[in-house]
Amino acid sequence: MKPPKLSIIIPSLNQGQYLGKAIESILEQQYPAVELLIIDGDSSDDTVEVIKRYDRHIAYWVSEADNGQSDAINKGLAQATGEIINWLNSDDYYCPGALGAIAKAFTAKDALCVCGVTRVFGNGQDRTKHSYVNPESLKDTLCNLLIEQPATFFRKEIFDKFGGVAVDLSYVMDRDLWLRFLGTYGLDRIVSVNETLVNFRHHENSKTVSQGDAFVPEYAALLYHFCQNSELRDLLRQASGDQFERIHLEGRENVLGTEIVNVMVVSFLIKYARNLSRIGKPELSREVLNRIDFSIYGLGKKEWKWLWQLSLASEGYVFGMIKYIGRRYFR
């Protein structure tokens, strides 16, 4: 059987010191049908020199000013011809045999999406992560909305249907893609594999490390766009700061429906309040919690566990327990 063609897009900006490793990790796969595309945002370091060293192995590359990572990914998607597509950050690299494992999983089970394991390393970390998929509950999967993008591959038809990734999103474009995929296709054609496919590098200049504080407000702004509940929208607006003014997703169909969006928002706000408490802002944490009538939302066990822990931590054991019971069963 002819192996499916895989397109790997590398969006890049001033990561020349790491880019060669990323390219080598693709070439060393020895996968017979891989298409490599590099979209560089007019880097000022040695990125172009690195690209030229591998020119004969690259199906398409360009180095020009763009509008950020999402724009670069979409440029790559416009050139990609593979049946299966993902993007690889220029400072990350694949594990041996990763592309073969992905192709095998797609072929064996007629999948639209295959999720593998990501190894996160550097900056004091070395651990593994996996996209969160609860095969028994779409709602639970959506409320967690965790995608390990480097190890999550989609068929080209998914990107074609959604028109690529959202160019207004700089940090959670992968989570938005995951939300749209789950809302449109559900869980039936997702295949999970337990193999570690990619090494995700943390370093002082990586977006996850140097701009980590920007992910939460942008996700709040994304949820704000879909939420119609005025009380929850006010809390999302507080959490997003001015991000909701920057993001324009007009005309985007809400594939989830009002009820599930509300539960997703409440789930996010519990985690947001927990983070506020952890960084020494208990008053703001209480303000968020006290404005939500949790008893009217169909929260899962995980959300109630978080709320229980947060109540005890922020209110004291006895009063927190009383407050938690009130939140769960009464207004």
C-alpha positions as CSV (number, residue, x, y, z in Angstrom):
1,M,0.0,0.0,0.0
2,K,1.3,3.4,-0.9
3,P,2.1,5.4,2.3
4,P,0.1,8.6,2.8
5,K,1.9,11.9,2.0
6,L,2.7,14.0,5.1
7,S,3.2,17.8,4.9
8,I,5.2,19.3,7.8
9,I,5.1,23.1,8.0
10,I,7.8,24.9,10.0
11,P,6.9,28.5,10.9
12,S,10.1,30.3,11.9
13,L,11.4,33.6,13.2
14,N,15.0,34.1,14.5
15,Q,15.4,30.5,15.6
16,G,18.4,29.7,13.4
17,Q,20.3,28.0,16.2
18,Y,17.5,25.4,16.5
19,L,16.1,25.1,13.0
20,G,18.8,22.7,11.7
21,K,17.9,20.2,14.4
22,A,14.2,20.5,13.5
23,I,14.9,19.9,9.8
24,E,17.3,17.0,10.5
25,S,14.7,15.3,12.7
26,I,12.4,15.2,9.6
27,L,15.0,14.0,7.2
28,E,16.2,11.3,9.6
29,Q,12.7,9.8,9.7
30,Q,13.4,8.1,6.4
31,Y,9.7,8.3,5.7
32,P,9.2,7.9,2.0
33,A,6.5,10.5,1.4
34,V,7.1,13.7,3.4
35,E,6.8,17.3,2.2
36,L,8.7,19.9,4.1
37,L,7.7,23.6,4.0
38,I,9.4,26.4,5.8
39,I,7.8,29.8,6.3
40,D,10.2,32.3,7.8
41,G,9.1,35.7,9.0
42,D,12.1,37.6,7.6
43,S,14.5,36.5,10.3
44,S,17.5,38.7,11.1
45,D,19.7,35.9,12.3
46,D,21.3,33.0,10.3
47,T,17.9,31.3,9.6
48,V,18.1,31.8,5.8
49,E,21.6,30.4,5.6
50,V,20.4,27.3,7.5
51,I,17.4,26.9,5.2
52,K,19.7,27.1,2.1
53,R,21.9,24.3,3.5
54,Y,18.9,22.0,3.2
55,D,17.3,23.6,0.1
56,R,17.2,20.3,-2.0
57,H,15.1,18.6,0.8
58,I,12.6,21.4,1.1
59,A,9.5,21.5,-1.1
60,Y,8.8,25.2,-0.5
61,W,10.3,27.9,1.5
62,V,10.0,31.7,1.8
63,S,11.5,34.4,4.1
64,E,9.4,37.5,4.2
65,A,7.6,39.7,6.7
66,D,4.3,38.3,7.9
67,N,1.6,38.9,10.4
68,G,2.8,36.4,13.0
69,Q,2.8,32.6,13.5
70,S,-0.8,32.0,12.4
71,D,-0.2,33.9,9.2
72,A,2.9,31.8,8.6
73,I,1.1,28.6,9.2
74,N,-1.7,29.6,6.8
75,K,0.9,30.4,4.1
76,G,2.3,26.9,4.5
77,L,-1.2,25.3,4.4
78,A,-1.8,27.1,1.1
79,Q,1.3,25.3,-0.4
80,A,0.8,22.0,1.3
81,T,-0.2,19.0,-0.8
82,G,0.0,16.1,1.7
83,E,-3.0,14.1,2.9
84,I,-1.9,14.6,6.5
85,I,-0.6,17.9,7.9
86,N,0.9,19.4,11.0
87,W,3.2,22.2,11.9
88,L,6.5,21.9,13.8
89,N,7.9,24.8,15.8
90,S,11.3,25.7,14.6
91,D,12.9,25.0,18.0
92,D,11.3,21.6,18.4
93,Y,12.2,18.2,16.8
94,Y,10.6,14.8,16.0
95,C,11.5,11.5,17.7
96,P,12.8,8.7,15.5
97,G,9.9,6.9,13.8
98,A,7.3,9.5,14.6
99,L,6.0,10.1,11.1
100,G,5.8,6.4,10.4
101,A,3.7,5.9,13.5
102,I,1.4,8.7,12.5
103,A,0.9,7.4,9.0
104,K,0.2,3.9,10.4
105,A,-2.5,5.2,12.8
106,F,-4.2,7.2,10.1
107,T,-4.2,4.3,7.7
108,A,-5.4,1.6,10.2
109,K,-8.4,3.4,11.5
110,D,-9.6,5.9,8.9
111,A,-8.9,8.7,11.4
112,L,-9.4,12.4,10.8
113,C,-7.0,13.2,13.7
114,V,-4.2,11.3,15.4
115,C,-2.9,12.4,18.8
116,G,0.5,11.2,20.2
117,V,2.6,12.1,23.1
118,T,4.8,15.2,23.4
119,R,7.9,15.3,25.5
120,V,8.4,18.8,27.1
121,F,12.0,19.5,28.1
122,G,14.3,22.3,29.0
123,N,14.1,25.2,31.4
124,G,14.0,22.8,34.3
125,Q,11.4,20.5,32.8
126,D,11.3,17.0,31.4
127,R,7.9,15.4,31.2
128,T,5.3,14.1,28.7
129,K,1.9,15.4,27.7
130,H,-1.0,14.2,25.6
131,S,-4.0,15.9,24.1
132,Y,-6.9,15.5,26.5
133,V,-9.6,13.2,25.0
134,N,-12.3,11.6,27.1
135,P,-13.9,9.0,24.8
136,E,-16.9,8.9,27.0
137,S,-17.7,12.6,27.1
138,L,-17.4,15.3,24.5
139,K,-18.4,17.9,27.1
140,D,-15.6,16.9,29.4
141,T,-13.1,16.9,26.5
142,L,-14.3,20.4,25.5
143,C,-14.2,21.8,29.1
144,N,-10.5,20.7,29.4
145,L,-9.8,21.7,25.8
146,L,-6.2,20.6,25.9
147,I,-4.4,19.9,22.6
148,E,-0.7,19.0,22.4
149,Q,-0.4,20.5,19.0
150,P,3.1,19.3,18.1
151,A,1.9,15.6,18.4
152,T,-1.6,16.1,17.0
153,F,-2.0,15.6,13.2
154,F,-5.0,16.3,11.0
155,R,-6.1,15.3,7.5
156,K,-5.8,18.1,5.0
157,E,-9.5,18.3,4.6
158,I,-9.9,19.6,8.1
159,F,-7.7,22.6,7.4
160,D,-9.4,23.1,4.1
161,K,-12.8,23.1,5.8
162,F,-11.8,25.6,8.5
163,G,-9.8,27.9,6.2
164,G,-6.6,27.3,8.1
165,V,-6.0,28.7,11.6
166,A,-7.4,31.9,13.0
167,V,-5.0,34.8,12.1
168,D,-6.3,37.0,14.9
169,L,-5.0,34.4,17.5
170,S,-1.3,34.5,18.4
171,Y,-1.2,32.0,21.3
172,V,-4.3,29.7,21.2
173,M,-4.8,29.2,17.5
174,D,-4.2,25.4,18.1
175,R,-6.9,25.4,20.9
176,D,-9.3,27.2,18.6
177,L,-8.6,24.6,15.9
178,W,-9.3,21.8,18.4
179,L,-12.5,23.5,19.6
180,R,-13.8,23.7,16.0
181,F,-12.8,20.1,15.2
182,L,-14.5,18.7,18.3
183,G,-17.6,20.8,17.7
184,T,-17.8,19.7,14.1
185,Y,-16.7,16.1,14.1
186,G,-17.0,14.9,17.8
187,L,-14.8,12.1,19.1
188,D,-15.4,9.2,16.8
189,R,-12.6,9.7,14.3
190,I,-9.8,10.6,16.8
191,V,-7.1,8.0,17.3
192,S,-4.7,8.3,20.2
193,V,-1.3,6.6,20.2
194,N,0.9,6.2,23.2
195,E,4.2,6.9,21.4
196,T,6.3,10.0,22.1
197,L,6.4,11.7,18.8
198,V,8.0,15.1,19.3
199,N,10.3,17.0,21.7
200,F,8.9,20.4,22.7
201,R,11.7,22.7,23.8
202,H,11.3,25.3,26.6
203,H,13.9,28.0,26.6
204,E,14.1,31.7,27.5
205,N,13.1,32.9,24.1
206,S,10.3,30.4,23.4
207,K,6.8,31.7,23.3
208,T,5.6,29.4,26.1
209,V,8.2,30.7,28.5
210,S,8.8,34.3,27.5
211,Q,5.1,35.1,26.7
212,G,3.3,32.5,28.9
213,D,1.1,35.1,30.6
214,A,-0.5,36.0,27.3
215,F,-2.2,32.6,26.7
216,V,-4.9,32.9,29.4
217,P,-6.3,36.3,28.3
218,E,-6.3,35.3,24.7
219,Y,-8.3,32.1,25.5
220,A,-10.7,34.2,27.6
221,A,-11.2,36.5,24.6
222,L,-11.8,33.5,22.4
223,L,-14.5,32.2,24.8
224,Y,-15.9,35.7,25.0
225,H,-16.6,35.7,21.3
226,F,-18.9,32.6,21.6
227,C,-20.5,33.3,25.1
228,Q,-23.9,34.9,25.1
229,N,-24.4,34.9,28.9
230,S,-24.0,38.5,30.0
231,E,-22.7,37.7,33.6
232,L,-20.2,35.2,32.2
233,R,-19.2,37.6,29.4
234,D,-18.4,40.3,32.0
235,L,-16.1,37.9,33.9
236,L,-14.4,36.8,30.6
237,R,-13.9,40.4,29.7
238,Q,-12.2,41.0,33.1
239,A,-10.0,37.9,32.4
240,S,-9.1,38.9,28.9
241,G,-8.1,42.5,29.6
242,D,-8.1,44.3,26.2
243,Q,-7.6,41.1,24.2
244,F,-11.3,40.8,23.3
245,E,-11.0,44.1,21.4
246,R,-8.1,42.8,19.3
247,I,-9.7,39.5,18.2
248,H,-12.2,39.5,15.4
249,L,-14.0,36.3,14.6
250,E,-17.2,37.8,13.2
251,G,-19.1,35.3,11.0
252,R,-17.7,32.3,12.8
253,E,-20.4,29.7,13.3
254,N,-20.8,28.6,16.9
255,V,-20.7,24.8,16.4
256,L,-21.1,24.1,20.1
257,G,-24.4,25.6,21.2
258,T,-25.1,27.9,24.2
259,E,-25.3,25.2,26.9
260,I,-21.9,23.7,26.3
261,V,-20.2,27.1,25.8
262,N,-21.5,28.2,29.2
263,V,-20.1,25.1,30.9
264,M,-16.8,25.6,29.1
265,V,-16.7,29.2,30.3
266,V,-17.5,28.3,33.9
267,S,-14.8,25.5,33.8
268,F,-12.3,28.1,32.6
269,L,-13.3,30.6,35.2
270,I,-12.8,28.1,38.0
271,K,-9.2,27.5,36.7
272,Y,-8.8,31.3,36.3
273,A,-9.9,31.9,39.9
274,R,-7.5,29.1,41.1
275,N,-4.6,30.8,39.3
276,L,-5.5,34.1,40.9
277,S,-5.4,32.5,44.3
278,R,-2.1,30.9,43.6
279,I,-0.4,34.2,42.5
280,G,-1.6,36.0,45.7
281,K,-4.8,37.6,44.5
282,P,-7.5,35.9,46.7
283,E,-9.8,38.9,46.6
284,L,-10.1,38.8,42.8
285,S,-10.5,35.0,43.0
286,R,-13.4,35.3,45.4
287,E,-15.0,38.0,43.2
288,V,-15.0,35.7,40.2
289,L,-16.4,32.7,42.2
290,N,-19.0,34.8,44.0
291,R,-20.6,36.0,40.8
292,I,-21.3,32.5,39.4
293,D,-24.3,30.4,40.3
294,F,-22.5,27.0,39.9
295,S,-25.6,25.0,40.7
296,I,-27.3,25.8,37.4
297,Y,-24.4,24.4,35.3
298,G,-23.8,20.8,34.5
299,L,-20.2,20.7,35.7
300,G,-18.2,17.5,35.7
301,K,-16.5,15.8,38.6
302,K,-13.2,17.5,37.8
303,E,-14.7,21.0,37.9
304,W,-16.3,20.3,41.3
305,K,-13.0,18.9,42.6
306,W,-11.3,22.1,41.6
307,L,-14.0,24.2,43.2
308,W,-13.8,22.1,46.4
309,Q,-10.0,22.5,46.6
310,L,-10.2,26.2,45.8
311,S,-13.0,26.8,48.4
312,L,-10.9,25.1,51.2
313,A,-7.7,27.0,50.2
314,S,-9.2,30.5,49.8
315,E,-11.9,30.5,52.5
316,G,-10.5,28.2,55.2
317,Y,-11.6,24.7,55.9
318,V,-15.0,25.0,57.7
319,F,-16.2,28.1,56.0
320,G,-14.9,26.9,52.6
321,M,-16.7,23.6,53.0
322,I,-20.0,25.5,53.8
323,K,-19.4,27.8,50.8
324,Y,-18.7,24.8,48.5
325,I,-21.9,23.1,49.6
326,G,-23.8,26.3,48.9
327,R,-22.2,26.7,45.5
328,R,-23.0,23.1,44.5
329,Y,-26.6,22.9,45.7
330,F,-27.9,26.4,46.4
331,R,-27.4,29.9,45.1
